[in-house]
Amino acid sequence: MMHALRRFVRERAAGPLVEFAVVVPVLLLMLFGIVDFARAFFQRNNLVAAVREGARNAAVLEFPCDAASTTAIKARVKSYFSSVGDTAPTDAQIAVSPLPANACGTNSIETITVRIQNYPFTPVTPLFTLLGGNRSIQLNASAVYRWERAP
């Protein structure tokens, strides 16, 4: 058995097999890295679309900075995002400003900002951890719309 193994390794026919064994892991790592990048780009695009939808909804509200409106805006962002099929962001990750603490009653606001902060994206491959990064990547998105009832 050992004699057959030595002969197989010494023959030139084993060269392509060794090259294949060396090259395939590198190619697979590159392929899955491309897949992870595409998934991250798709996830970021979904975040941007969700905050745009929330900001557009807030821009047409009569009083966008009371607690009920803020809750409705966050629900709109989550419902739009979950329609894509991914895990929706939590209320803690969605920020709406001006917040209820600001002077909304005095008509001093002109723009509405909706943000999603620190949304975790987990890659499929360990490429990022091999490069020294964290296991998950934090994605952020924001949208600013003019409040349509601004003076």
Order of alpha helices (4+ residues) and beta strands (2+ residues): alpha-alpha-alpha-beta-beta-alpha-beta
